[in-house]
Amino acid sequence: MKNGTIYKTYKVELDDSRYNILVGRNLLSESLVENLNNKTKNKKVVLIFDPFFKDKVYGKICPTLKDSGYEVYTYALKSGKHNKTINKVVDIYTLLEKKNLSRDSTIVAIGGGVIGDLTGFVASTYLRGINFIQVPTTIMGMIDSSIGGKVAVNFGKTINAIGNYYHPILNIIDLELLESLSERNYISGLAEIIKCAIISDRELFEYLDSNSQAICNRKQDELLHIMCRTVEIKLEHVSGDTREQDKRLKLNYGHTMGHSIEISTDVSKEVYRHGEGVSLGMVGAAFLAERYFPKKNNVLKKHEAILAKYGLPIKVDSKKIGFKRDRLIKECLENILKDKKRKDNRLRFVLAEKIGLSGVYSNMPDSYIIEAFNYLIT
């Protein structure tokens, strides 16, 4: 590599897939070309990208690929959950067919979790699977959605209703891309890092608590530390359980109630970003833990303190976001029944008995769930 710096390389083995996760700075272009040359002889590449990064795509990535003999096509897709649809998938299928891509061609996702999920779903289904590279541009994409093979689109009122498990041939985590993130998207992504600390790493939780100012100010050393540790936690939970039958389920902490709130407050308008929904869902899960476990460990208080420290939401102000409280609670209770983790028609909740120790529980009384939503929604 000429100009980029690789801080860490994770060699991933999941299912039958073997690939690297590169963590560094200024890794686009040269790193992408080097790895493409090693992975395939096919010279057709399609870039599915967030138009926010069009200058990098057209000014840097495309020229480098073309100079190396690649035939490059592009498709701009705005970020946002409202674009994570089958209609967009069909649009991309149309482009791939028109340009006559084959199984050893490559599509590259350059964007946040929505673009990574959708592009991965396209790659997993077109010609029964073609090469796929992840270049996540958000914290959420880097440490969560780009790792573990989950690819999907939304359908109706169900998040990730139509999906698959499909791994990339490469994942490039370029921390330089985080410098251009909006404050809201940056902070929202930190919710997933806090989540990973709560479910399995007390030391990381304490580090986040002690270094919140530096992390919120995007200081490089602190950011690199928490990003790498969270990637490791994600890989620890996904390894040996890609299809979410056991330990991977814990990564859904905060998602059961969080997804319900996201859907009920209108996914298309993104009243809450995904990380904000997870933040609210974690508070709800902490409330349930306080009701469920006989031994109290101040879990709820600790959740609310660290989330508030990072500027993440800990309550839903129904009036402020334009909803009637009773109606919103009712919708949340209805939508939570769509949760994908259901088993034997029972909801399963990930609960933290204490910071760093979590488990999956399926015998939650309905009255506790109702209480939790009443606590969350004011």
N, C-alpha and C positions, 0 to 999 in steps of 0.2 A: 504494500500500500504506500502511496506517495505522500498524501497529506493527512489522512485519517489516523485516529488513535483507537486501537482496540484495548479496552481495559480488561475485559473478561470474555471468554468463550465457553459456552455451555454445550457439551456434546449430549444431545437428546436422543434417547431410544424409547419410543412409544409405539405400541403395536408392532407393525412391521416397518415403521419409518425410522430413519436415522438422519438427523440433520443438526445443524449448529444454530445456536442463538448467539449473536455477536452483540456485545454491549460496549459502546464507545462514543466517540464524537467525530463528526464529519466523515461518516462511513458511506454516505450515498455515492453513487457513480462508480468509483474504483472498486469498492468492495462488492457491489452488485455485479459488475462485469466479471471480476475474478471468479466469483462463485458460479455465475452462469456458465462461464467457460468450462468449469470443472464438472458441472451437472448435466449439461446437454449440448449436443452439436446443432440442435435446431436453432435457427437464427430469428424466429418470429417471437416478438414480445409485445404484450398488451399491458399498458399501465392504466389501472383504474385508480383515479386520484381525486382527492379533495381539491377543488379549484383554489382554495386558500394557498396551496403550495404550487400554483401554476408556474411561478418564476423559477423555482427549483427544478420542476419537471421539465419545462421547455428550455431553461437556460443552462441546466447542468446535467440532468440525468439523460434526457434524450440525445443531446450531442455526444456524450460519452459512449452511449450504447451504439449510436450510428457510426461513430469513428471506429468502433470495434467490429463493425460488420453486421450489426443487428438491424432487422427490419422492425421498426417501432410504430405501434398504433396506440392511441390514447382514448380514454373515455372519462370525462369529468363527472363526478357525482358529489353533490353537496352533502355535507354531513347532516345528521339529524335522523331520528328514529322514523320519521314519516317517509323516508326514502328507502327504508329496509323492507322492500316489498317484492313480491313475485313479478310485478310489472317491470321493475328495474332489472331483475334477473333476466327476463325475456329480452329486454333491450340489449343486454351484454351478449346473450346467446346469439342474437342477430348479428352483432359485430364480429364475433368469433367465427361464425359460419361464413360471413361475407369475406373475411380475410383468410379463410381456409386454414385455420389453426388445426394442428394435429395434437396427439396426446403428449408428444415431447416438446411442444411449444410451451411458453410460460406466460402466466398472467401475474402481475405484481400489484398488490394492494398498498397504496400510499395514502394513509388517512387514519382516522380513529377507529373505534370498535365497530361502528356501523359498516364502514367500508371494508374492513377486514373480514367481518362475519359474512357479508354479502358476497364479496369476491371469493372467499373460501368456499361458499356454497356453490357458486357458479363453477369453480374449479373441480369440486367433488362430483358434479353431475354432468358436466359437458363431456361428451365422449367417454362417459364413465370414469372420468378423472384425468386432469392434465396438471402439469407442473404449476406450482403456486408459491409465491414468495410474499412474506409479510414485511412491510415497512411501516410499523405503527407510529403515529405522530402524536399520540396523547399518552398520558400516564396510564389511563384505563386500558388502552390498547396494548401498551408495552408490557405491563405486568399481569394482565388478566386475560383479555379476550384473544390475544394472539398466541397464547400458550395452552396446549392441551387438546387442540383439534376440534373444538366445538365450532361449527359453522351453521348459520341459520338465518331465516328471515321471519318477520312478524306476519301474522295473518289475523284479520279481524281484530278482536280485542285481546289476542293472546300473543305475548312476547316470545319470540323464537319458536313459534309453533311448527314451522317446517324446517327441518334441519338434518344434519349429518355429522359424522366425525371424520375429519380429513386434515392431515398434517401438511404443513408447508415443506419445501425442500430447503428453506433458509428463513431465518427471522433476524432482521437487522434492527436493533434498538439503538437509535442515534439520539443521544441526549441533547444534542444541539437543537433538535426540532422542538423541544419543550420550551425553548426561550421565546417562541412566538405564540405560545398558547395564551388565550385570554385568562385573566385571573380566575374567573368562574370555572372554566374547564380544568384549569390546573388544580384548584382546590378540590373540585369534585372528584378528580382522579385519586387524590390522596385518601379518600374514603376506603378504597380497595386495599391500600397499604395498611391502614388502621385495622381493617377487617382481618387481614392475615395475621397481624400481631395479636389480636384478641383471641383468635381461634387456636393459635399454636405457639406463640413466641413472646413470652413475658418480657424478655430482654429488649426485643424490638419495640414493644409497647412503651417501655421506660425510656428508650432512646428517642422515640417520637415525642414523648411528653417533655423531655428535657431539651430537645433541639427544635421546637416548633417554630421559633422565629427564623432561624437559619433556613429551615426547610421551606417555610412560606416565602422567604426571600430568594429561593431557588439557588442556594449556595451549592457549588459543584460537589464538594467532598461529601457533605451530608446527603445530598440527593443521590449520588452514586451509591452510597452505603445502603440506603433504604430500598432503592430500586433493585440492587443485586440481591439483597436478602429476601425481598418479596418474590423475585423470580425463583429463587431457590425453594421457598415455601410452596409456591405453586407447583413446581416440578416434583417436590416430595409428595404432594397430595395426589397428583395426576399419575405418577409412576405406578404401574400395575393396576390402575383403576380408571382407565380412560373413559369407560362408559358409565361411570358414576354409580357404582353399586355399593361402595363402601366409603373409604376415607375421602374421596373427592367430593362427596356430598357436603362435607364441612365447608368447602369453598363457597357454598350457597348461603353462608351466614348473612342475615339481613335481607336476603333476596325474596323470601316468601312474602313478608309484609311489604317490603320495598317495591316489588313489582306490582303488587295490588294497588299501592298508592300511585305509582307512575301511570298505570292504566286508568284508574278512576279519575285522575286529574287531567286526562286528555294527553295521550302519548304524542299526538300530532303537533301539539303546541309546546311540548316539553316544558310544562310548568316546573317540573323537576328533572334535572339531568340524572343520568343513571346513578352516578355516585351519590348524589343528594338523596335519591330514593333509597339507596343502600344504607346511607347514614340514618335515615328515618327508620328503616327496617331493623337496623341494629339496636336502636333505642327500644323499638317494640319487642325485639327478641330478649333484650336485657330485662324489660318489664316482665315478660313471661318467665324468665329464669328466676326472678325474685319471688314470683308466685309459686313456681314449680318445685324449686329445691328447698328443703327444710333449713339448710344452713345458708345464712345470708353472708355474702362477701362484698357487699356494696357495689355489685356489678353495674347496676343502673347508674348510680352516681358517678362511677369512673367512666362509663361510656359518655354520659352527657358532658362531663368536664373536658375530656380530650377532644370530642367532636366540636364543642363550642370553641375551644382554643384554636381550632383550625378554621373556624368560620363556617362549619357545616351545619345544616339544619337539624334540630332535635325535636321540633314540634311542627305540626301543620296548622297554620293559621287559616282556617277555612274562609273566613270573611275576607282576608287580605287577597286570597287567590280567586275570589269570586264564586265560592260554593256555599251552599247551606250545609251546616255541620251534620245534621241528622242524615241528610241525603248522601253526603260523602261517606259517612261511616257505613251506611247501608250498602253503597256501591263497593266499598273496599271489602266488606264481608262477602259479597257476591263474587267479586273478582278473585279473591284469594282461593276460591274453589277450583280455579283454572290452573293452579300451580302444578308444574310438571313433576315435582318430586312426590306426588301422591302415590300411595301404595295401598292396595286393597281398599281404595276409595277413602283413605284417611290421609289427612295432611301430615307431613313430616317437617318438624322444625329443628334447625340447628340452634342449640343453646350453649352458652358459655357459663359453666358452673362457677368459674373464676377466670381471670385474665390468663390466657395461655392454655386453657383446658376446655375443650368443647366436645359435644357429642350430638347424635341425631335421635330425636324423640318423636314418637308417633301417637302418643296417648294424651294429647293436650286437650283438656276440657274446653268445650265451646265457650263457656262462660269466661275463661281466661283470655281467649282471643278477643272477645267482645270488649272486655275490660281494657285490653292493650290498645285497641283502636280508639276507645274513648279517652285513654290517657294521651295518646299521640295527637289526636285531632281536637283542636280547641275552637 
